[in-house]
């Protein structure tokens, strides 16, 4: 479950960097809860191809985070914001993302 949430967070950040087909497969599997078999039937590809594509997508999302660390920085910034007492400053920082 933790991996699912993490991948969804990464997709929110880096999803625009995936191809349209990769976005579709990711959304079908993670958002629409389709199985590899259902994806393969829907898009006329083999079950193995749908499995491989999703693995490639996961690796790409993880690689992008490893290099850019946007999710990590966002989490760190949220932790800092939580400890700020100045309401105006807190509001301005929250509006950055």
Buried (B, 14 or more C-beta within 10 A) or exposed (E): EEEEEBBBBBBEBBBEEBEEEBBBBBEBBBEEEBEBEBBBEBBEBEBEBBBEBBEEBBEBBBEBBEEEEBBEEBEEBEEEBEEBEEEEEBEEBEEEE
